[in-house]
Amino acid sequence: MLLLLGMSNEVVLDIETQNTFQDIGSRDTDQLKIFISNLINKATRQLSKS
């Protein structure tokens, strides 16, 4: 998870990948197929799913 600190609001991003480095045979992050599976607003404790 990645924690982003905003002005007075914290947001947590749950980042997942479809592939691993072993799957793609290199360390090229462009090929990982990254997406955000959940977004959590810590101030309101709201969860947004993609």
Buried (B, 14 or more C-beta within 10 A) or exposed (E): EEEEEEEEEEBBEBEEBEEEEEEBEEEEEEBBEEEEEBBBBBEEEEEEEE
